[in-house]
Amino acid sequence: MAFYKILIVGFGTMTGAMVEGWLKAGSDPSRFEVYHPTKQAVAHGLQVHNVWPDTEFDAVLLGVKPHMIDDVKDGLEPILGPDTVLISVLAGIELESYSRRFPRAGGIVRFMPNLAVALGKSPNALCAAGLDDIKRENVTQLASEIGTAEWLDDEGQFNLVTALAGSGPGFVYRFIDALAAGAHSLGLDKKQAERLAVAMVDGAGALASRSEHSPHELARRVASPGGMTQKGLDVLDEGGSLNDLMTQCLRAARDRGAEMAEEAREKG
C-alpha cells in the first residue's frame, strides 16, 4: 500500500471526500489521522490531534484554505522531514511557494481532485518537486485508488487543468440545472425535469467514458440529419457561441488560480 500513515491537516469537504473514497477502495481508517486545533471528532472515527503530533508520517495531506497556509506553517514544518511527502489540494499555490516554506520535505505534490473522489471517479491532476521514483509511484497509486492519476510535467498548465477537472463539476452541474430549467419553462414539472436531466447526464457521461469515440463524434452519431437532436445542436453550435462561452469560463477560473499563486508568493 502506498503511504501507510497519512496525516490530514484541514479536514473539510474535499479531504473528507478523499478519505471516503480511500475507505471504499479498501483502506483501513487507521491509515489516516487528522490535525485540527478544536475538533474532537471527524467522520469515520479517525484519530484527531488537537496539538501537532510528534509521530512520523509517510505523507501529509494539506487541505486548509489557501490563505491559511502560513497559519499552519510553523506547526507543520517539523513534521515534514525527508521521509515525509507533502501533498496539497490547495488551489493556486505553486510548488516553489511550498518549497520555501517546507524546505526539508521529502517531496512536494500538488494534487487537484474533484468531489467525485468519494466515488473513485475523479481525474486527479498531479505535479511535483523533489520526488524520487518510489515516492512518485506511491503518489500515483494513492491517486489511482480514488480515480485516475494525470501527471503534468509543466506546472504552468496546472491552473488550466484545475479549471477543467477540478472546477469542471460545478460547470457541469450548472449545465444540468439549465437543461432542467429549460424543460420546466417549456411545461415539464420542475422536479421531473431535474430527475430526467441528472439521469441523462449520468448515462451520457458513462457512455462517453467507455466509448472509443471522441465526445464530438458521439454528438454526431446521436444526431440524425434534420432530426430533433440536430436541430438542438444547431442552436448550441451557432456562431461557435458555446465553445466561446466555455473558453471564457475556463479562462476566468484559470486566471483566478494565477492570482492566488501571486498572493501566496507575496506572503511567502
C-alpha positions in Angstrom: 0.0 0.0 0.0 1.3 3.4 -0.9 1.9 5.6 2.2 0.8 3.6 5.2 0.3 6.6 7.5 -1.2 9.9 6.3 -1.8 13.0 8.4 -4.6 15.2 7.2 -4.3 18.9 8.0 -7.6 20.5 7.3 -10.5 18.0 7.3 -13.0 19.7 5.1 -15.3 18.8 2.3 -12.6 17.8 -0.2 -10.3 15.9 2.1 -13.3 14.2 3.7 -14.5 13.1 0.3 -10.9 11.8 -0.5 -10.9 9.7 2.8 -14.4 8.4 1.9 -13.0 7.3 -1.5 -10.0 5.6 0.0 -12.0 3.8 2.6 -14.4 2.5 -0.1 -11.3 1.4 -2.0 -10.2 -0.8 0.9 -8.1 1.4 3.2 -8.4 0.9 6.9 -9.4 4.1 8.9 -6.2 3.7 10.9 -4.3 4.7 7.9 -5.4 8.3 8.4 -5.0 10.7 11.3 -6.3 14.3 11.5 -4.8 17.5 12.9 -7.4 20.1 13.9 -7.0 22.5 16.8 -10.6 22.4 18.0 -12.5 19.4 16.6 -12.8 16.5 18.9 -14.2 14.0 16.3 -14.5 13.7 12.5 -16.2 11.3 10.1 -15.3 7.6 10.1 -13.9 7.8 13.6 -10.4 8.9 12.5 -7.9 9.8 15.3 -7.9 13.6 15.8 -4.9 15.5 17.2 -5.7 18.9 18.8 -1.9 19.6 19.1 0.7 18.8 16.4 1.7 15.1 16.7 5.3 14.2 17.1 5.0 10.8 15.3 6.2 10.1 11.8 4.0 10.0 8.8 4.6 8.8 5.2 2.6 11.8 3.8 0.8 14.9 5.0 -2.4 15.8 3.1 -2.8 19.6 3.3 -6.4 20.7 2.9 -6.7 24.1 4.7 -8.0 27.2 2.9 -5.1 28.7 0.8 -5.0 31.9 2.9 -4.4 29.8 6.0 -1.1 28.1 4.8 1.0 30.4 6.9 -1.2 29.8 9.9 -0.2 26.1 9.9 3.4 26.5 8.6 5.2 26.6 12.0 3.4 23.6 13.4 3.6 21.6 10.2 7.2 22.3 9.2 8.8 20.0 11.9 6.7 17.1 10.7 7.9 17.4 7.1 11.2 15.7 7.2 13.0 13.9 4.3 10.8 10.8 4.7 7.5 12.6 4.6 5.8 13.8 1.4 3.6 16.9 1.4 0.5 16.5 -0.7 -1.5 19.7 -1.1 -5.0 20.1 -2.5 -4.9 23.9 -2.2 -5.8 25.8 -5.3 -3.4 28.3 -6.8 -0.3 27.8 -4.6 2.8 26.8 -6.6 5.5 24.2 -5.8 8.1 26.9 -5.3 5.9 28.6 -2.6 5.7 25.2 -0.7 9.5 24.6 -1.2 10.3 27.9 0.5 8.0 27.2 3.4 8.9 23.5 3.9 12.4 23.0 2.6 13.0 19.7 4.5 10.0 17.9 3.0 10.8 14.6 1.2 8.9 15.8 -1.9 6.0 18.2 -2.6 3.0 17.3 -4.6 0.2 19.5 -6.0 -2.9 17.2 -6.1 -6.1 18.5 -7.6 -9.1 16.2 -7.3 -12.8 16.9 -7.5 -15.6 15.7 -5.3 -16.0 12.5 -7.4 -13.1 11.1 -5.4 -15.8 9.9 -2.9 -16.9 7.5 -5.7 -13.4 6.7 -7.0 -14.3 8.7 -10.2 -12.1 11.8 -10.0 -9.5 12.8 -12.6 -6.6 13.8 -10.3 -4.1 16.3 -11.6 -0.6 16.0 -10.2 2.7 17.8 -10.4 5.6 17.5 -8.0 9.0 18.6 -7.0 11.7 16.6 -5.2 10.0 13.1 -5.5 12.2 10.1 -6.1 10.8 7.3 -8.3 9.4 5.2 -5.4 7.5 8.2 -3.9 6.2 9.2 -7.3 4.8 5.6 -7.7 3.3 5.8 -4.3 1.5 9.1 -5.2 0.3 7.6 -8.4 -1.2 4.6 -6.5 -2.8 6.9 -4.0 -4.5 8.9 -6.7 -5.5 5.8 -8.6 -7.3 4.5 -5.6 -9.8 7.4 -5.9 -9.9 8.0 -9.7 -7.1 8.5 -12.2 -3.6 10.0 -12.0 -2.9 12.7 -14.5 0.7 13.9 -14.1 1.7 17.3 -15.5 5.3 18.0 -16.4 4.6 21.7 -16.9 3.3 23.3 -13.7 2.3 26.3 -15.9 -0.7 24.2 -17.1 -1.8 23.3 -13.6 -4.3 26.1 -13.2 -5.9 25.3 -16.5 -6.2 21.6 -15.7 -7.6 22.6 -12.3 -10.2 24.8 -14.0 -11.2 21.9 -16.3 -11.0 18.9 -14.0 -11.3 20.5 -10.5 -13.8 23.3 -11.1 -15.5 21.4 -14.0 -18.1 19.6 -12.0 -19.5 23.0 -11.0 -19.9 23.9 -14.6 -21.5 20.6 -15.5 -24.0 21.0 -12.6 -24.9 24.4 -13.9 -25.4 23.0 -17.3 -27.7 20.2 -15.9 -29.6 22.9 -14.0 -30.0 24.9 -17.2 -31.3 21.8 -19.1 -33.8 21.2 -16.4 -34.8 24.8 -16.1 -35.3 25.0 -19.9 -37.6 21.9 -19.8 -39.5 23.4 -16.9 -40.0 26.7 -18.7 -41.5 24.7 -21.7 -44.0 23.0 -19.5 -42.4 20.0 -17.7 -42.7 19.6 -13.9 -39.6 21.1 -12.3 -38.7 18.0 -10.2 -39.3 15.6 -13.0 -37.2 17.8 -15.3 -34.3 17.7 -12.8 -34.6 13.9 -12.4 -34.5 13.4 -16.2 -31.6 15.8 -16.7 -29.5 14.2 -14.0 -30.2 10.7 -15.2 -29.5 11.7 -18.8 -26.1 13.2 -17.9 -25.2 10.2 -15.8 -25.8 7.9 -18.7 -24.2 10.1 -21.3 -21.1 10.5 -19.1 -20.8 6.8 -18.5 -21.1 6.1 -22.3 -18.5 8.8 -23.1 -16.0 7.3 -20.6 -16.3 3.9 -22.1 -16.6 4.8 -25.8 -13.7 4.6 -28.3 -15.2 7.7 -29.9 -14.5 11.4 -29.0 -17.3 13.5 -27.5 -17.5 15.4 -30.8 -18.0 12.1 -32.7 -20.6 10.8 -30.2 -22.6 14.0 -30.6 -22.5 13.5 -34.4 -23.7 9.9 -34.0 -26.6 10.8 -31.8 -27.9 13.4 -34.3 -29.7 12.3 -37.4 -29.6 14.9 -40.3 -32.7 17.1 -40.0 -33.8 15.3 -36.8 -34.6 16.6 -33.3 -31.1 16.3 -31.8 -29.5 18.1 -34.8 -31.9 21.0 -34.5 -30.9 21.4 -30.9 -27.2 21.1 -31.7 -27.6 23.8 -34.4 -28.6 26.2 -31.7 -25.6 25.3 -29.5 -23.2 25.4 -32.5 -24.4 28.7 -33.9 -21.5 31.2 -34.2 -19.3 29.0 -32.0 -21.0 30.6 -29.1 -20.9 27.6 -26.8 -17.2 27.0 -27.4 -16.6 30.7 -26.8 -18.6 30.6 -23.6 -16.7 27.6 -22.2 -13.3 29.2 -23.1 -14.3 32.3 -21.2 -15.4 30.2 -18.3 -12.2 28.2 -18.1 -10.0 31.3 -18.6 -11.7 33.0 -15.7 -11.1 30.1 -13.4 -7.6 29.6 -14.6 -6.7 33.2 -14.2 -8.1 33.2 -10.6 -5.6 30.4 -9.9 -2.8 32.6 -11.2 -4.0 35.4 -8.9 -4.0 33.1 -5.9 -0.5 32.0 -6.7 0.7 35.6 -6.8 -0.9 36.2 -3.5 0.9 33.2 -2.0 4.2 34.4 -3.5 3.8 37.8 -1.9 3.0 36.4 1.5 5.8 33.8 1.3 
